[in-house]
Every structure is written in C-alpha cells, then in structure tokens.
C-alpha cells in the first residue's frame, strides 16, 4: 500500500523494510522463548 507512494521519491521501495521487520520479530520471539519457554517434557 505504501510502496506506490514512496517509489517516486525512494526508488528502492519499502519491501526491504518487510524483511527487516520480520527479522526483528523473529529475534524478539526467539529471545522470549529462550527466556520464558519451558523445555518439552520438563516438570516445572
């Protein structure tokens, strides 16, 4: 939705932002899982 508006002034577009935000979200989820997740089969 934003790409057509931005492409006139910023030719690379905004698609790379999608990948950056996905990578950030994956990092947040992995960090949360490592910190708060329980191991499978644990009795905690």
N, C-alpha and C positions, 0 to 999 in steps of 0.2 A: 504494500500500500504506500509506503513512504518512498520506495525506490524511484518511481517516476518523477516525484517532486524533487528529489535530491540529485538525480543523474545529470541534470542540466548544469549544476554548479560543481558537482563532485562526480566525475566520470566513473570511478571505480564502483560507485553504488554503495549499498549498505549490506550486501549479502555476507561480507566478511564479519560484520557485527553479529550475525546469527551464529556463526561458528565460534566466535569469541565468547558470547553469552552462554552457549551450550557447554563450552569447556569450563567456564567458571561454575556453572550449575553442577556439572559433574564433579568438580573438585569439592564443592560445598557438600554434596551428598556423600561422597567418599569420606570426607573428614568427619561428618556427622555419624556415619556408620562405624567408622573406626573408633570414635569416641563413645558413642552411646549404644552401639549394636551389641547384641549378645551372640556368642558363638552358638552354632547349631548344636543342639543336644546338651547345652550347658544347663546346670541345675541352679542357677542363681535366682 
